């Protein structure tokens, strides 16, 4: 492994920054303290700093030489609305909020790269350091920044993002060309029947009976309506109806999520869901409405940029530390919005199996994403910062 010496020397400083961010988690579009910390740091490094993009987003611009090409590097800043079970000194000081996905580490790795590149400027072109709010929970901070003119104000010829991955060897890298993460979509189905006395069901149209039929019917979209080789997930996560033992309610509500790796399969799923909701309810004498919300599109990595990024990782860290065929994930990422507009790739860096945690200070449970016992592996900070720095130098070769 070939780490940049200057970044290795700043490892303890990076750890301090990461743990400070971890101790002060902020939710989507409320990353005021984190944004201020990032802006202050970038300003001290001499970057051109722009704030309040997509509400709380920050962009730092660094120029070197006369080259006109540009690269975007993105880190997410928001935390999750969940409690933290860890008991170490840098655990969350904001109850009910936690950096349970490693965005504190992502932000710090990018700050580490900004420091190195601002010092050495061994590249020819423009680097846009994109610190994004609101990745979690379908809030689409990426789209908010784009709606604020991100790429018009800060043009990027290519763009890259990175996420830590528990269970992958610490410091190893994972790449995948093409569909890599699924689209994220949510739905509400409103079933309207006719309420009445539970002892006289023949005088009612029971929405609960319709709902139970619909739960089964919707699963046929997975097994009977799409090509078996096309991946899709339809999960029903909520059913709400009724308030009393002896009353047939007038309405039932079904909620859930749909995930796909392509827009074509997503279109198929939504259209067929709408057909089932309408026709099945009519068959039982009721009516049905489907509210289908497309949150994040599928994340599709560009082949050329993926290959370039993987080749560089092999050159820096060795082929044994690079997986070029990382399995796709059914989780979603709003980095997908960027990749619809700009060539690039979204890669993964291994967070290990949790051995970095001091067991005495962690709660019981795995070091998995969105788990109350999760903690970012600080050993990754110089690795990620080194990779970002060398990616810029390779892309914008002087």
N, C-alpha and C positions, 0 to 999 in steps of 0.2 A: 504494500500500500504506500502510495507516494503522496503524502499530505504537504501542503504548502507550509513552510516553516513559520512564516509570520502568523498564519492562522492558528497553528499549533501553540505558539507562544501566547496567543490571546484566549486560549481555551477556558481558563478560569474566569476571565471577564465575560465570555459568552455564557458560561454556566450561571453567573450572577444575574445576567440579563434575563435568561430563560426562566430562572426560578422567581424572579421578581414579577414577570408577566404571569407565571403560573399562580402566584399568590394573590393576584388581583384580576380574576377572570371577569370578562364583560360579555354580555349577550349581543346578538345580532343588532347592528345599527346603533349600538350604545357603547362602542369601543372607544370612548373618549380618552381615558387614561392611556390605553395602549397606543392609540393613534398619536397622542401627544409625545409619548416616549419615542416612537418610531420617527416622527418628524424632527424632534430635537436631535436624535442621534444622526440622522441623515444630514441635517443642517451643520452639525459640528464636523462632519466629514467633508463638507464643502459641496454637497450636491444641491441641485436646484430642486426645491421641495414644493409640492402642491398638495393641499389638504382639502377635506370636505368633498371628495369625489365619490359619488354613490353614498352620500351622507357622511360616512366616517372613514372613507378610504383615503390612502396616502400614496402618492407616486413620487419617487425620487429619480431625477434624471441626471445621468453622468455621461459626459462627452469626452472623447479623446481622439486626437488626430482630426483628419478632414474627411473621413469616410462617411458615406451617407446611409449605410445599412444600420439597422437597429434590431435589438433583441429585447423581449419582455420576459422578466422573471417574476413569478407570482407567489406570494405567501398569504395564507388566510390568517385572520387575527381573532376571530370570535370564539367564545367558549360555549359550553352546553348548559342547559337548564337542568342540572342534576346535582345531587349532593356528592361530596368527596369523603371517602372513608379513610384516606391516608392521614397519618399523624406526624409526618416529617415537618421540619421548620418552614418549608415553603408551601405548605398546603393552602387551599383556598381560604381567604379571609372574607369572602362574600358568600354567605349561606345560600345554598340552593344553586350555586353556580360553580362550574368546574371546567378546567381545561382537560377534558377527558378524551380528546382526539388528537392532541399533540400540536395544535396550532401555535402554542407558545414556542415549541421547538422549530416549527416551520419559519415563524417570524424571525427567530434568533439566527437561524442558519443564513437567511437572506441578509440580515444585518451584518453578519460576519463577512459575507462575500462583498457587500457594499464597502466595508472598511478596507478590505484588501485591494479591491479594484480602484478605489479612490486614491489609495496610496501609490499604487504601481502604474496604473493606467497603461497596461501593456495590451492595448487593443485599439482598433481604429473604427470608430463609429459611435453609436449611442446605445446606452443601456437604460431601460426603464424598469425600475424596481417597483413592482406593484404590490402594495400591502392592502389586501382586500377585506372588507367586512362581510359578515352575514353569509357565510357559506352554509352553515348548518340549518336544518329544519325547513328547507324549501324556501328560504328567504331570498335566495338569488342575488347575493351581493355582487356577483360578477355582472349580471345583467344591469343592476343599478349603476355600476361604474360605466358600463357601455352606454347606457342611456344618458349619462352625463358627459358623453363624448370622449371616452377613454382613448379609443384608437384614432379618433380625429385629432385629438390634442397631443397624443403620444403614440405616433405610428410605430407599429412593430412589424418587421418582416417575418419574424418567427416568435413563438412564445412557448415557455416551458413552465410546468408546475411539478411539485414533488410532494408526496405524502408518505409518512412513516407507516410501516406495516408490522405489527406484532406477529410473532410466529415465524417471520423471515429472519434469517441469520443477521445479527446486528452488523450494520455497515455494508451489507450486500445490496445489490440493486436489481430491480425488476422492471422489465420493459415488455410492451406488447403493442404491435401495430394493429390498426383497425379497431373494431368495437372492443372497448376495454371496461367500461362501466355502464350500467344500465340507465335508461331514462327513469325518472321518478315522477309518478303521477298519482293523484288522489281522486277518489270519487265519493259522492253522496247519492244514494238512491232513496227517493221518497216514495213510499207506497201508500196510497190513499184508498181506504176501504169505507165501510159504513159501521160505525160503532154500535154497540148494543149490549144487552144483558147476556152474560155468559151462559145462563140457563136456556137461552133461546137463540142459539147460533144461526138458525135458519132465517132469522130476521136481520142478519148482519152480513157484511162482506168482510171477512176476517183478514186483516193485513198481515197478521203473524203467520197464518197458513201460507199466504202468498210469499212471504219472506223466506220461509223454510224451503219452499220449492225453488225460489230464486237462488239461494245459496248453492244448491246442487246444479241448477241449470248453468250458472255462470262458470262453473268449473269445466263444463263441456267446451268452453272456448279454448281452453288449454289442450284438451285431449282430442277434440273432434273438429275444430274449426280452423286451426292453423297448421301449417306444415310442421311435422314432428321435429325437423332439424332446426327450426326457428325457436329460440328461447323466449319464453315469456313467463312471468309470475303474476298471478292474481290472488291476492290475500285479502280476505274479509277480516277486518280487525274489530268491528263494532256492530252490534245489533241492538237497537233501542225500540221498545214498544211497551205501552201499558203502564199503569200505576196501581191497579187493584186486582184482587183475586177473582172478582165476580163481574168484571167489565171487559168486554171485547173492545180494544181501542180502535179509533178511527184511522190511526196512522202508524206505520213502522218505518224505521230508518236503518239502512245498511250503509256502512262506510268501509273503505279499505284502500288498497294501493295496487297499482299495476306497474310492472317493470318490464322493459324490453330493450333489446340491443339495436333496434332499427326503428325509424319512423314509420316504415311500411307496416311492420307488425303492430306497432302502436295504433296506427289508423285502423287496421283490421280489428283489433281488440275493442277500441272505442265504438266503432260502428256496430259491431255485433252485440256489445253490451247494451247499446241504445235499443236495438231491435228486441232483445230479450226482455228488457225492463218494460217496454211499451206493450208488447204482445202478450207476455205472460200475465201481467196485471189485468189486461183486458179479458183474457180467457177466464179469469176468476171473478170478473165483474167489478174490478177496481180500476184505478189509474196509476201510472208510474212515471216518475221524472228522474232523469239522470243528470247530475251536475258533475262533469268530468274536467278536472283541472290538470293541465300539463305543467309540471313544476320545472324539472330539468330535462333537457334532451339527452339522448345517449351520448356518452363520451367516446368519440372516435379519433384515435391517434393517427396522425399523418405518417405514412410509411417512411418517407425519406428522412424526416426529422427524427423519427424513432430510431432508425438505423444509425444515423449520425450520433445521436445521444448515447446509444448503446456501445458503439465503437469507441467513443471517448471514455466511457466508464471502464471498458476492458483495458484500454491503454493506461489509465491511471491506477486502477485497483486490481487488474488481473482478470482473465476470463473466468476463473473459478468463482469470482464474486459477482458475476453478472448472469442473470437469467433473461434470455431474449423471448421467452414464451410464457411469461407470467399468466396464470389463469385469469380469465375475466371475472369481474365482481358484479354482483347484482345490486350492490350499493350504488348510490348516485353521487355526482360531483358537479357543481355549477361551473367548473373549469370548461365543461362541455360547451358553454356559450361562446367562450373565446375561440375554441377550436372550430366552431362553425364559420368564423370570420377570418382566422389567421392560422397559417400552418404551424404545427408544433406537436408536442407530445406531453403526456402526463405520466410520470414515472414514480416508482416506489423505492423506498430505502428501508431496509430491515431494521426493526426496533428490538429484535431479540425475543427471547422467551420469558423475559422478566427477571433475569438474573441480576440486572443492574439495580434492582430495588433492595433496599435494606429492610429485611423482613420484619424487624422489630417495629418499624415505623409505618408499615403498610397494613391495611386491613386484609382480611382473608379474601382470596379470589384471584382470578387471572389478570394478567396485565394486557387486557384486550381493549380495543377502542370502545368508547362509550360505556366503560365499566368504572365503577366508583373507586376502584383500586389501581387504575391506570396511572402511569407516569412516563413521560418522554424520557428516552435514554440519552443522557447528556454526552455519552461517548460519540454520538452521531454528529454533534455540532461542528467540529472541525472537518468531518468527512463531507457533510452536506455543503458547508461553506467552500471547501476546496473544490468540490464538483461544480458548483455554480460558477466559481471564479474561472476555472479552466474551460467551462462551456462557453463563457463569454469570450475568452481569449481565442478559442478555437473557431467560434462563429464569426468573430470580428477580427480576424488575424491581421496584425499590423503589416 
